[in-house]
Amino acid sequence: MKILFVQNRFYPAIGGAERHTYLLSKYLAKKGHEVTVYTTTSLSKDDVLSIALSPPFFVKPKINANLPKEEFIEIFTVKRFDMRLRFWSFNWIPEMFKKLKATAHEFDIIHAHGYHISSSLAGCYYAKKCKKPFILTAHDLIIPDDLPTDAKLFKKIYDKTFGRYLLKNSTRLIALTEDQIQQYAERGGDVSKIRIIPNGIELDKYRNAKTNPDIIAKYGIDDVDKVLLFVGRIDKYKGIQDVIEAMPVILSKHHNIKFIVVGGDYGYKSELKKLSEKLNVDKSVVFTGNISKEELIELYKRADIFVFPSKMEGFGIVLLEAIASGTLCIAYSIPSVRKIIKDNENGVLVKNKNELLDKILYYLDNVEEKKKIETNAFKYVENYDIKSIITKLVMIYEEIY
């Protein structure tokens, strides 16, 4: 089959949805399908002209991503188009829209990723015009509660207009978890169209990864250090501040603690740095920025505990990556996380930052109990191997093609 993925941002952009689509593209192509990705030249909100209905009304790009307009990655094709303007997650990408109009008829399946995204709307519209099957995976159905007033208003209007059009005209809707079935339904999605396919990981890469001491040393981690690790966007809702606030107490009991924060800055890094300096723990908190996959796997394996204090997630693929690396996960008990973590079986769930601190201290001291959970979790993660995910996805493609 000739498959077109349409996505706002794509590899090397960092994020669960971006990683998932990259793996889908790679493994579908390995199975003999012809895969093309239409995406943008953007890696983050910092390289796009942004507008808002409240001051500052215009935010100019801070950086230039400098991504090629077209490239062949491994065994599939990626075509990138300039994002001219951004209003929250709704983007103006005129060259992509023109390309979809001209080429949608050439593909057997058009599969878009993202609900609050104009590229998905355009993909849906042109798939319908060409009478091609259209699939939507809405990674972004859940959004932060603390949105500004203009964004909340836009979301309400979007759900009742463009969002309803998108769901109504999708041939299939892919949910990452069972919770998303209800989220689709609340927005007008037809439940009979929904299929559940979670995000996946390349399990072999985590299990068979070779250690490289130079990578660990690069981030100032000594052999005697205990390591807490977070991976994800540096944003307020991710809860990184809760771990930093706990660091003085943790350091009072374990002097050799390092808290490693991996991920790109989404406007909150400066606040976190100020907080760590205020609490006098800045020497024990390391911000790595975006790093290579090899380095990330090395840090997963070296970490003593993976902490995930996020208040909102669509899925939480980093939990799977940590589990596959044999590392205990301690996370906030939110709906999407509870679909991955079973408390005291393959990880630990906590309700608030006080419990988070208590459990971190407990498992730093009780290594044998920690190892038992890590062993159970290692078996569990096999359900999310990308190879089995691809098999399920191809079955859906064949069902509608």
SVG drawing of the C-alpha trace seen along z (x, -y; Angstrom):
<svg xmlns="http://www.w3.org/2000/svg" viewBox="-21 -43 55 54">
<polyline fill="none" stroke="black" stroke-width="0.4" points="0.0,0.0 1.0,-3.6 0.6,-5.3 0.7,-9.0 1.3,-10.2 0.3,-13.8 1.8,-15.3 2.5,-18.8 6.1,-17.9 8.2,-14.9 11.6,-13.4 14.0,-14.8 11.4,-16.8 11.1,-15.4 7.8,-14.1 5.8,-10.9 3.7,-11.4 6.7,-12.3 8.6,-9.2 5.6,-6.9 5.0,-8.1 8.7,-7.8 8.6,-4.1 5.4,-3.5 6.9,-4.9 10.1,-2.8 8.5,0.5 5.7,0.2 8.3,-0.5 10.2,2.6 7.1,4.6 7.1,3.4 4.7,0.5 5.5,-2.8 5.5,-5.4 5.6,-9.2 5.4,-11.7 4.1,-15.3 5.2,-17.5 6.7,-20.9 10.2,-22.4 9.4,-23.2 10.9,-21.4 9.2,-23.5 7.1,-26.6 10.4,-28.6 11.0,-28.5 7.6,-29.7 5.9,-33.1 3.2,-32.8 0.1,-35.0 -2.3,-35.3 -5.3,-37.3 -3.5,-38.7 -0.1,-40.4 2.4,-39.8 0.2,-39.5 3.1,-38.4 6.1,-36.3 8.8,-36.1 10.9,-32.9 13.9,-32.7 15.7,-30.0 15.8,-28.4 15.4,-24.7 17.2,-24.4 15.6,-21.1 15.7,-19.9 12.6,-20.3 12.8,-16.7 14.8,-13.7 14.9,-9.9 15.1,-8.6 16.2,-5.0 13.5,-3.6 10.7,-6.2 10.3,-9.7 9.8,-12.9 8.5,-16.1 8.6,-19.2 6.7,-22.5 7.2,-25.9 4.8,-26.7 4.0,-30.3 2.0,-31.1 0.9,-29.5 -2.1,-30.1 -1.7,-27.6 -1.8,-24.2 -3.6,-25.6 -1.0,-26.2 -1.0,-27.9 1.0,-25.7 -0.2,-26.8 2.4,-24.8 1.4,-21.6 -2.2,-22.2 -1.5,-22.7 0.5,-19.5 -2.3,-17.6 -4.7,-19.0 -2.4,-17.9 -1.4,-14.5 -4.0,-13.0 -5.4,-10.8 -2.0,-9.1 -2.2,-7.3 -4.2,-4.3 -4.4,-5.4 -4.1,-8.9 -3.3,-8.8 -3.1,-12.0 -1.8,-12.5 -3.3,-15.2 -6.8,-16.4 -6.3,-20.2 -4.2,-20.5 -4.9,-22.1 -2.8,-19.6 -5.1,-16.8 -8.1,-18.9 -6.5,-19.4 -5.6,-15.7 -9.2,-14.7 -10.7,-17.2 -8.6,-16.1 -9.0,-12.4 -12.8,-12.9 -12.6,-14.7 -10.5,-11.9 -12.6,-9.2 -9.6,-7.8 -9.7,-6.2 -8.7,-8.6 -7.5,-7.6 -7.0,-9.9 -4.9,-9.2 -5.6,-12.0 -2.6,-12.2 -3.7,-15.5 -7.3,-15.0 -6.2,-15.9 -5.0,-19.5 -3.9,-21.5 -6.6,-22.8 -4.8,-26.2 -5.2,-27.4 -5.6,-31.2 -9.1,-32.5 -8.5,-32.9 -7.3,-29.3 -10.3,-27.9 -12.7,-29.8 -10.9,-28.6 -11.1,-25.0 -14.8,-25.2 -15.4,-26.6 -13.1,-24.1 -14.8,-21.1 -18.2,-22.1 -17.0,-23.0 -13.7,-21.7 -13.3,-19.0 -16.7,-17.6 -16.1,-17.7 -12.8,-15.8 -14.3,-13.1 -17.4,-12.7 -15.3,-12.2 -12.6,-9.9 -12.9,-6.3 -11.3,-5.1 -10.4,-6.7 -7.4,-5.3 -7.4,-5.6 -4.2,-5.1 -6.0,-3.9 -9.6,-2.9 -10.0,-6.3 -9.7,-7.9 -12.9,-6.2 -14.9,-8.3 -12.9,-11.4 -13.7,-10.8 -17.4,-10.2 -17.7,-13.4 -16.6,-15.3 -19.0,-13.6 -16.9,-10.6 -18.6,-7.4 -17.6,-4.7 -18.0,-2.0 -15.1,-3.6 -12.7,-3.5 -9.9,-1.0 -7.3,-0.9 -3.6,-0.9 -1.2,-2.2 2.1,-3.8 5.0,-1.3 8.7,-1.1 11.6,0.7 12.0,3.2 15.2,4.8 17.0,1.5 16.5,1.1 17.1,4.7 20.2,5.1 21.8,1.7 25.5,1.7 26.8,-0.6 29.0,-3.6 30.6,-5.1 31.7,-8.2 28.0,-9.2 27.3,-9.0 30.5,-11.0 29.4,-13.7 26.5,-14.6 28.6,-14.7 27.4,-11.4 29.9,-9.5 29.8,-5.8 28.6,-6.4 25.7,-8.7 22.1,-7.8 20.2,-9.1 16.6,-10.4 15.6,-10.8 12.9,-12.8 12.3,-12.7 9.9,-15.0 9.0,-18.6 10.1,-21.2 6.7,-22.6 4.8,-23.5 2.2,-20.7 5.0,-18.1 5.6,-18.6 9.4,-18.8 9.1,-21.5 7.7,-18.9 10.9,-16.9 13.1,-20.0 11.1,-21.1 11.7,-17.6 15.5,-17.7 16.6,-19.4 15.0,-16.6 16.3,-13.9 19.8,-15.3 19.7,-15.5 19.4,-11.7 21.3,-10.8 24.1,-13.3 25.1,-11.7 21.8,-12.3 21.6,-13.7 18.3,-14.7 18.7,-14.6 16.1,-16.4 16.1,-15.5 14.0,-17.4 13.5,-20.6 12.4,-23.8 8.8,-24.8 9.1,-28.1 9.5,-26.8 13.2,-26.0 14.2,-29.4 11.6,-29.1 13.0,-25.7 16.6,-26.9 15.5,-29.8 13.8,-27.4 16.8,-25.0 19.1,-28.0 16.7,-29.3 16.6,-25.9 20.4,-25.6 20.1,-22.3 21.2,-23.6 24.5,-21.6 22.5,-18.4 20.0,-19.3 21.2,-18.8 19.3,-20.0 20.6,-18.1 18.3,-19.6 17.4,-17.3 19.9,-14.4 20.4,-11.5 18.5,-8.2 21.7,-6.4 22.4,-8.8 18.8,-8.6 18.9,-4.9 22.1,-5.0 20.6,-7.4 17.4,-5.3 19.7,-2.3 21.8,-4.2 18.9,-5.8 17.9,-4.4 14.4,-5.8 12.5,-7.3 10.2,-10.0 7.1,-11.1 5.2,-13.8 3.1,-14.9 -0.4,-16.2 -1.6,-15.5 -0.6,-13.0 -2.1,-11.5 -0.1,-8.3 3.3,-8.5 5.6,-6.6 8.6,-7.5 7.3,-5.2 7.5,-2.3 11.1,-3.3 12.1,-3.4 10.4,-0.1 12.1,1.6 15.4,0.3 14.9,2.0 14.3,-1.1 11.6,-1.6 9.0,-4.3 7.3,-6.5 4.5,-8.5 1.4,-10.6 -1.8,-8.6 -3.5,-10.2 -5.8,-8.2 -3.4,-7.6 -0.6,-6.6 -2.8,-4.1 -3.2,-2.3 0.5,-1.6 1.5,-1.5 -0.1,1.0 0.7,-0.2 3.4,2.0 3.3,4.4 5.2,2.8 5.7,-0.6 4.6,-3.0 1.7,-5.4 1.4,-8.5 -1.3,-11.1 0.7,-14.2 4.2,-15.6 4.3,-14.4 3.8,-10.8 6.2,-11.3 8.9,-12.3 8.1,-9.4 8.2,-6.8 11.5,-8.1 13.1,-7.9 11.6,-4.5 12.8,-2.9 16.3,-4.5 16.6,-2.7 14.8,0.6 16.8,1.8 15.5,5.4 11.8,4.4 12.7,2.0 14.3,4.9 11.2,7.0 9.0,4.4 11.6,3.8 11.6,7.5 7.8,7.7 7.7,4.6 10.3,5.9 7.9,8.8 4.9,6.5 6.4,4.1 6.5,6.9 2.9,5.9 4.1,2.6 6.8,3.9 6.5,1.9 6.4,5.1 3.1,6.2 1.8,2.6 2.5,2.6 0.6,5.9 -2.5,4.4 -2.2,1.2 -1.9,3.1 -5.0,5.1 -6.9,1.8 -5.5,0.6 -6.6,3.8 -10.0,3.6 -10.8,0.3 -8.6,0.5"/>
</svg>
